[in-house]
């Protein structure tokens, strides 16, 4: 499940990607400029994909913390003394 930080990062990228996609759709369908519209649409999709799938050096502490927390067991030991 995505945390609040991941959601805020996605919202920040969507602030840039949605206008690019809308401009691309306008160029593609309204103005008839397929090359410019296609480039803008690919750019919008690439922005979201890079944010979602690319791990940057600044993201490494968060990734490591998730792995460490995921490795910890929530179940108590079953030892009987």
MINUMAR-247983 format. One line per field, with one value per atom (N, C-alpha, C, O): atom name; residue in three letters; residue number from 1; y, z, x; chain. Coordinates in nm, 2 decimals. Atoms other than C-alpha are relative to their C-alpha. Layout:
# MINUMAR-247983
at: [CA, ...]
aa: [Ala, ...]
i: [NUM, ...]
north: [Y, ...]
up: [Z, ...]
east: [X, ...]
ch: [A, ...]
END
This chain:
# MINUMAR-247983
at: [N, CA, C, O, N, CA, C, O, N, CA, C, O, N, CA, C, O, N, CA, C, O, N, CA, C, O, N, CA, C, O, N, CA, C, O, N, CA, C, O, N, CA, C, O, N, CA, C, O, N, CA, C, O, N, CA, C, O, N, CA, C, O, N, CA, C, O, N, CA, C, O, N, CA, C, O, N, CA, C, O, N, CA, C, O, N, CA, C, O, N, CA, C, O, N, CA, C, O, N, CA, C, O, N, CA, C, O, N, CA, C, O, N, CA, C, O, N, CA, C, O, N, CA, C, O, N, CA, C, O, N, CA, C, O, N, CA, C, O, N, CA, C, O, N, CA, C, O, N, CA, C, O, N, CA, C, O, N, CA, C, O, N, CA, C, O, N, CA, C, O, N, CA, C, O, N, CA, C, O, N, CA, C, O, N, CA, C, O, N, CA, C, O, N, CA, C, O, N, CA, C, O, N, CA, C, O, N, CA, C, O, N, CA, C, O, N, CA, C, O, N, CA, C, O, N, CA, C, O, N, CA, C, O, N, CA, C, O, N, CA, C, O, N, CA, C, O, N, CA, C, O, N, CA, C, O, N, CA, C, O, N, CA, C, O, N, CA, C, O, N, CA, C, O, N, CA, C, O, N, CA, C, O, N, CA, C, O, N, CA, C, O, N, CA, C, O, N, CA, C, O, N, CA, C, O, N, CA, C, O, N, CA, C, O, N, CA, C, O, N, CA, C, O, N, CA, C, O, N, CA, C, O, N, CA, C, O, N, CA, C, O, N, CA, C, O, N, CA, C, O, N, CA, C, O, N, CA, C, O, N, CA, C, O]
aa: [Unk, Unk, Unk, Unk, Unk, Unk, Unk, Unk, Unk, Unk, Unk, Unk, Unk, Unk, Unk, Unk, Unk, Unk, Unk, Unk, Unk, Unk, Unk, Unk, Unk, Unk, Unk, Unk, Unk, Unk, Unk, Unk, Unk, Unk, Unk, Unk, Unk, Unk, Unk, Unk, Unk, Unk, Unk, Unk, Unk, Unk, Unk, Unk, Unk, Unk, Unk, Unk, Unk, Unk, Unk, Unk, Unk, Unk, Unk, Unk, Unk, Unk, Unk, Unk, Unk, Unk, Unk, Unk, Unk, Unk, Unk, Unk, Unk, Unk, Unk, Unk, Unk, Unk, Unk, Unk, Unk, Unk, Unk, Unk, Unk, Unk, Unk, Unk, Unk, Unk, Unk, Unk, Unk, Unk, Unk, Unk, Unk, Unk, Unk, Unk, Unk, Unk, Unk, Unk, Unk, Unk, Unk, Unk, Unk, Unk, Unk, Unk, Unk, Unk, Unk, Unk, Unk, Unk, Unk, Unk, Unk, Unk, Unk, Unk, Unk, Unk, Unk, Unk, Unk, Unk, Unk, Unk, Unk, Unk, Unk, Unk, Unk, Unk, Unk, Unk, Unk, Unk, Unk, Unk, Unk, Unk, Unk, Unk, Unk, Unk, Unk, Unk, Unk, Unk, Unk, Unk, Unk, Unk, Unk, Unk, Unk, Unk, Unk, Unk, Unk, Unk, Unk, Unk, Unk, Unk, Unk, Unk, Unk, Unk, Unk, Unk, Unk, Unk, Unk, Unk, Unk, Unk, Unk, Unk, Unk, Unk, Unk, Unk, Unk, Unk, Unk, Unk, Unk, Unk, Unk, Unk, Unk, Unk, Unk, Unk, Unk, Unk, Unk, Unk, Unk, Unk, Unk, Unk, Unk, Unk, Unk, Unk, Unk, Unk, Unk, Unk, Unk, Unk, Unk, Unk, Unk, Unk, Unk, Unk, Unk, Unk, Unk, Unk, Unk, Unk, Unk, Unk, Unk, Unk, Unk, Unk, Unk, Unk, Unk, Unk, Unk, Unk, Unk, Unk, Unk, Unk, Unk, Unk, Unk, Unk, Unk, Unk, Unk, Unk, Unk, Unk, Unk, Unk, Unk, Unk, Unk, Unk, Unk, Unk, Unk, Unk, Unk, Unk, Unk, Unk, Unk, Unk, Unk, Unk, Unk, Unk, Unk, Unk, Unk, Unk, Unk, Unk, Unk, Unk, Unk, Unk, Unk, Unk, Unk, Unk, Unk, Unk, Unk, Unk, Unk, Unk, Unk, Unk, Unk, Unk, Unk, Unk, Unk, Unk, Unk, Unk, Unk, Unk, Unk, Unk, Unk, Unk, Unk, Unk, Unk, Unk, Unk, Unk, Unk, Unk, Unk, Unk, Unk, Unk]
i: [1, 1, 1, 1, 2, 2, 2, 2, 3, 3, 3, 3, 4, 4, 4, 4, 5, 5, 5, 5, 6, 6, 6, 6, 7, 7, 7, 7, 8, 8, 8, 8, 9, 9, 9, 9, 10, 10, 10, 10, 11, 11, 11, 11, 12, 12, 12, 12, 13, 13, 13, 13, 14, 14, 14, 14, 15, 15, 15, 15, 16, 16, 16, 16, 17, 17, 17, 17, 18, 18, 18, 18, 19, 19, 19, 19, 20, 20, 20, 20, 21, 21, 21, 21, 22, 22, 22, 22, 23, 23, 23, 23, 24, 24, 24, 24, 25, 25, 25, 25, 26, 26, 26, 26, 27, 27, 27, 27, 28, 28, 28, 28, 29, 29, 29, 29, 30, 30, 30, 30, 31, 31, 31, 31, 32, 32, 32, 32, 33, 33, 33, 33, 34, 34, 34, 34, 35, 35, 35, 35, 36, 36, 36, 36, 37, 37, 37, 37, 38, 38, 38, 38, 39, 39, 39, 39, 40, 40, 40, 40, 41, 41, 41, 41, 42, 42, 42, 42, 43, 43, 43, 43, 44, 44, 44, 44, 45, 45, 45, 45, 46, 46, 46, 46, 47, 47, 47, 47, 48, 48, 48, 48, 49, 49, 49, 49, 50, 50, 50, 50, 51, 51, 51, 51, 52, 52, 52, 52, 53, 53, 53, 53, 54, 54, 54, 54, 55, 55, 55, 55, 56, 56, 56, 56, 57, 57, 57, 57, 58, 58, 58, 58, 59, 59, 59, 59, 60, 60, 60, 60, 61, 61, 61, 61, 62, 62, 62, 62, 63, 63, 63, 63, 64, 64, 64, 64, 65, 65, 65, 65, 66, 66, 66, 66, 67, 67, 67, 67, 68, 68, 68, 68, 69, 69, 69, 69, 70, 70, 70, 70, 71, 71, 71, 71, 72, 72, 72, 72, 73, 73, 73, 73, 74, 74, 74, 74, 75, 75, 75, 75, 76, 76, 76, 76, 77, 77, 77, 77, 78, 78, 78, 78, 79, 79, 79, 79, 80, 80, 80, 80, 81, 81, 81, 81]
north: [-0.12, 0.00, 0.12, 0.13, -0.12, 0.34, 0.09, 0.10, -0.09, 0.58, 0.14, 0.17, -0.14, 0.95, 0.07, 0.15, -0.06, 1.05, -0.04, 0.05, 0.04, 0.84, 0.07, 0.10, -0.06, 0.99, 0.15, 0.20, -0.14, 1.35, 0.01, 0.10, 0.00, 1.27, -0.03, 0.04, 0.02, 1.13, 0.12, 0.15, -0.12, 1.43, 0.11, 0.19, -0.10, 1.66, -0.03, 0.06, 0.03, 1.47, 0.02, 0.06, -0.02, 1.47, 0.15, 0.18, -0.14, 1.85, 0.04, 0.13, -0.03, 1.85, -0.09, -0.04, 0.10, 1.54, 0.03, 0.02, -0.02, 1.63, 0.11, 0.10, -0.11, 1.97, -0.04, -0.01, 0.04, 1.81, -0.10, -0.09, 0.09, 1.53, 0.07, 0.04, -0.08, 1.77, 0.08, 0.09, -0.08, 1.99, -0.10, -0.07, 0.10, 1.67, -0.04, -0.06, 0.04, 1.57, 0.11, 0.09, -0.11, 1.92, 0.01, 0.02, -0.01, 1.92, -0.12, -0.10, 0.12, 1.57, 0.00, -0.02, 0.00, 1.60, 0.13, 0.13, -0.13, 1.97, 0.06, 0.10, -0.07, 2.11, -0.09, -0.04, 0.09, 1.80, -0.01, -0.06, 0.02, 1.81, -0.12, -0.12, 0.13, 1.45, -0.02, -0.07, 0.01, 1.48, 0.07, 0.01, -0.08, 1.75, -0.06, -0.08, 0.07, 1.58, -0.13, -0.16, 0.13, 1.24, 0.02, -0.05, -0.02, 1.38, 0.05, 0.00, -0.05, 1.56, -0.12, -0.12, 0.11, 1.25, -0.10, -0.15, 0.09, 1.03, 0.06, -0.01, -0.07, 1.29, -0.01, -0.04, 0.01, 1.29, -0.15, -0.16, 0.13, 0.91, -0.03, -0.10, 0.03, 0.90, 0.07, 0.01, -0.07, 1.15, -0.09, -0.11, 0.08, 0.93, -0.14, -0.18, 0.12, 0.61, 0.01, -0.08, -0.02, 0.75, 0.02, -0.04, -0.02, 0.87, -0.13, -0.15, 0.12, 0.53, -0.11, -0.18, 0.11, 0.29, 0.03, -0.07, -0.03, 0.47, 0.04, 0.12, -0.03, 0.47, 0.10, 0.06, -0.10, 0.78, -0.01, -0.07, 0.01, 0.81, 0.06, 0.01, -0.06, 1.03, -0.10, -0.08, 0.10, 0.74, -0.12, -0.19, 0.12, 0.48, -0.02, -0.13, 0.02, 0.55, -0.05, -0.14, 0.05, 0.50, -0.14, -0.22, 0.14, 0.18, -0.09, -0.20, 0.08, 0.04, -0.01, -0.12, 0.01, 0.13, -0.09, -0.16, 0.09, -0.05, -0.14, -0.23, 0.14, -0.36, -0.05, -0.16, 0.04, -0.36, -0.02, -0.12, 0.01, -0.30, -0.12, -0.19, 0.12, -0.57, -0.13, -0.23, 0.12, -0.82, -0.03, -0.15, 0.02, -0.77, -0.08, -0.06, 0.08, -1.02, 0.07, 0.12, -0.06, -0.90, -0.11, -0.07, 0.11, -1.24, -0.02, -0.01, 0.02, -1.30, -0.14, -0.23, 0.13, -1.59, -0.10, -0.07, 0.11, -1.92, -0.09, -0.20, 0.08, -2.03, -0.01, 0.08, 0.03, -2.18, -0.03, -0.12, 0.02, -2.15, -0.06, -0.09]
up: [0.00, 0.00, 0.00, 0.07, 0.01, -0.09, 0.12, 0.17, -0.12, 0.19, -0.05, -0.17, 0.03, 0.21, -0.08, -0.17, 0.07, 0.08, -0.15, -0.24, 0.14, -0.24, -0.07, -0.18, 0.06, -0.29, -0.03, -0.14, 0.03, -0.26, -0.12, -0.20, 0.11, -0.50, -0.13, -0.23, 0.12, -0.75, -0.04, -0.16, 0.03, -0.72, -0.06, -0.15, 0.06, -0.79, -0.14, -0.22, 0.14, -1.10, -0.09, -0.20, 0.08, -1.22, -0.03, -0.13, 0.03, -1.19, -0.13, -0.20, 0.12, -1.47, -0.12, -0.23, 0.10, -1.66, -0.06, -0.18, 0.05, -1.69, -0.10, -0.21, 0.11, -1.87, -0.13, -0.24, 0.12, -2.11, -0.08, -0.20, 0.07, -2.19, -0.06, -0.18, 0.06, -2.24, -0.12, -0.22, 0.12, -2.47, -0.11, -0.23, 0.11, -2.66, -0.07, -0.19, 0.06, -2.71, -0.09, -0.19, 0.08, -2.83, -0.14, -0.24, 0.12, -3.08, -0.09, -0.21, 0.08, -3.19, -0.07, -0.19, 0.06, -3.24, -0.05, -0.15, 0.04, -3.27, -0.11, -0.21, 0.09, -3.45, -0.11, -0.22, 0.11, -3.65, -0.01, -0.11, 0.00, -3.56, 0.08, 0.20, -0.06, -3.49, 0.07, 0.18, -0.06, -3.42, 0.14, 0.23, -0.13, -3.15, 0.10, 0.22, -0.10, -2.99, 0.05, 0.17, -0.05, -2.98, 0.09, 0.19, -0.09, -2.83, 0.14, 0.24, -0.13, -2.56, 0.08, 0.20, -0.07, -2.48, 0.05, 0.16, -0.05, -2.46, 0.12, 0.21, -0.11, -2.24, 0.13, 0.24, -0.12, -2.00, 0.06, 0.18, -0.04, -1.98, 0.06, 0.16, -0.05, -1.93, 0.13, 0.22, -0.13, -1.64, 0.11, 0.21, -0.10, -1.45, 0.02, 0.13, 0.00, -1.54, 0.07, 0.15, -0.07, -1.43, 0.15, 0.22, -0.15, -1.10, 0.07, 0.18, -0.06, -1.04, 0.01, 0.11, 0.01, -1.15, 0.02, 0.04, -0.02, -1.12, 0.14, 0.20, -0.14, -0.79, -0.01, -0.07, 0.00, -0.74, 0.13, 0.22, -0.12, -0.49, 0.13, 0.24, -0.12, -0.26, 0.05, 0.16, -0.04, -0.25, 0.07, 0.13, -0.06, -0.12, 0.15, 0.19, -0.14, 0.25, 0.03, 0.11, -0.01, 0.21, -0.04, 0.02, 0.05, 0.01, 0.10, 0.13, -0.10, 0.27, 0.12, 0.18, -0.12, 0.55, -0.02, 0.07, 0.03, 0.38, 0.00, 0.05, 0.00, 0.33, 0.14, 0.17, -0.14, 0.69, 0.08, 0.15, -0.07, 0.82, -0.05, 0.03, 0.05, 0.59, 0.04, 0.05, -0.04, 0.71, 0.15, 0.19, -0.15, 1.08, 0.01, -0.07, -0.02, 1.20, 0.10, 0.20, -0.08, 1.35, 0.10, 0.20, -0.09, 1.52, 0.12, 0.10, -0.11, 1.87, -0.01, -0.08, 0.00, 1.93, 0.07, 0.16, -0.05, 2.00, 0.10, 0.13, -0.11, 2.27, 0.12, 0.16, -0.13, 2.58, 0.10, 0.09, -0.10, 2.89, 0.12, 0.22]
east: [0.09, 0.00, 0.09, 0.19, -0.08, 0.14, -0.03, -0.14, 0.00, 0.22, -0.04, -0.06, 0.04, 0.13, 0.10, 0.07, -0.11, 0.47, -0.01, 0.01, 0.01, 0.43, -0.12, -0.12, 0.12, 0.08, 0.03, -0.01, -0.04, 0.22, 0.09, 0.08, -0.09, 0.50, -0.08, -0.05, 0.08, 0.25, -0.08, -0.10, 0.08, 0.03, 0.09, 0.04, -0.09, 0.33, 0.03, 0.04, -0.03, 0.41, -0.12, -0.11, 0.12, 0.05, -0.03, -0.09, 0.02, 0.05, 0.07, 0.02, -0.07, 0.30, -0.05, -0.05, 0.03, 0.18, -0.14, -0.16, 0.13, -0.19, -0.01, -0.07, 0.01, -0.15, 0.07, 0.03, -0.07, 0.10, -0.08, -0.09, 0.09, -0.14, -0.12, -0.15, 0.11, -0.43, 0.05, -0.02, -0.05, -0.21, 0.03, 0.00, -0.02, -0.11, -0.12, -0.13, 0.13, -0.47, -0.05, -0.11, 0.05, -0.55, 0.08, 0.02, -0.08, -0.26, -0.04, -0.04, 0.03, -0.35, -0.14, -0.15, 0.14, -0.73, -0.05, -0.13, 0.06, -0.81, 0.08, 0.03, -0.09, -0.51, 0.05, 0.10, -0.05, -0.42, 0.15, 0.20, -0.15, -0.05, 0.03, 0.05, -0.02, 0.01, 0.14, 0.15, -0.14, 0.39, 0.01, 0.05, -0.01, 0.36, -0.09, -0.05, 0.09, 0.06, 0.05, 0.04, -0.05, 0.22, 0.12, 0.13, -0.12, 0.54, -0.05, 0.01, 0.05, 0.34, -0.06, -0.05, 0.06, 0.14, 0.11, 0.09, -0.11, 0.46, 0.07, 0.11, -0.07, 0.62, -0.09, -0.03, 0.08, 0.32, 0.00, 0.01, -0.01, 0.32, 0.14, 0.15, -0.14, 0.70, 0.02, 0.09, -0.01, 0.68, -0.06, 0.01, 0.07, 0.44, 0.08, 0.10, -0.07, 0.63, 0.13, 0.17, -0.13, 0.97, -0.02, 0.06, 0.02, 0.83, -0.04, -0.01, 0.05, 0.67, 0.10, 0.12, -0.09, 0.94, 0.15, 0.23, -0.14, 1.27, 0.04, -0.03, -0.05, 1.46, 0.11, 0.22, -0.10, 1.66, 0.09, 0.04, -0.08, 1.95, -0.07, -0.04, 0.07, 1.73, -0.11, -0.15, 0.11, 1.47, 0.06, -0.02, -0.05, 1.71, -0.02, -0.05, 0.03, 1.67, -0.15, -0.17, 0.14, 1.29, -0.02, -0.09, 0.01, 1.33, 0.06, 0.01, -0.06, 1.57, -0.08, -0.09, 0.08, 1.34, -0.12, -0.16, 0.11, 1.05, 0.04, -0.03, -0.05, 1.26, 0.02, -0.01, -0.03, 1.37, -0.13, -0.14, 0.13, 1.02, -0.08, -0.15, 0.07, 0.88, 0.06, -0.01, -0.06, 1.13, -0.02, -0.01, 0.03, 1.03, -0.13, -0.22, 0.12, 0.78, -0.10, -0.06, 0.11, 0.45, -0.05, -0.11, 0.05, 0.39, 0.09, 0.22, -0.09, 0.52, 0.06, 0.01, -0.06, 0.75, -0.09, -0.17, 0.08, 0.59, 0.06, 0.03, -0.08, 0.83, -0.09, -0.15, 0.07, 0.68, 0.11, 0.19, -0.11, 0.90, -0.06, 0.01]
ch: [A, A, A, A, A, A, A, A, A, A, A, A, A, A, A, A, A, A, A, A, A, A, A, A, A, A, A, A, A, A, A, A, A, A, A, A, A, A, A, A, A, A, A, A, A, A, A, A, A, A, A, A, A, A, A, A, A, A, A, A, A, A, A, A, A, A, A, A, A, A, A, A, A, A, A, A, A, A, A, A, A, A, A, A, A, A, A, A, A, A, A, A, A, A, A, A, A, A, A, A, A, A, A, A, A, A, A, A, A, A, A, A, A, A, A, A, A, A, A, A, A, A, A, A, A, A, A, A, A, A, A, A, A, A, A, A, A, A, A, A, A, A, A, A, A, A, A, A, A, A, A, A, A, A, A, A, A, A, A, A, A, A, A, A, A, A, A, A, A, A, A, A, A, A, A, A, A, A, A, A, A, A, A, A, A, A, A, A, A, A, A, A, A, A, A, A, A, A, A, A, A, A, A, A, A, A, A, A, A, A, A, A, A, A, A, A, A, A, A, A, A, A, A, A, A, A, A, A, A, A, A, A, A, A, A, A, A, A, A, A, A, A, A, A, A, A, A, A, A, A, A, A, A, A, A, A, A, A, A, A, A, A, A, A, A, A, A, A, A, A, A, A, A, A, A, A, A, A, A, A, A, A, A, A, A, A, A, A, A, A, A, A, A, A, A, A, A, A, A, A, A, A, A, A, A, A, A, A, A, A, A, A, A, A, A, A, A, A, A, A, A, A, A, A]
END
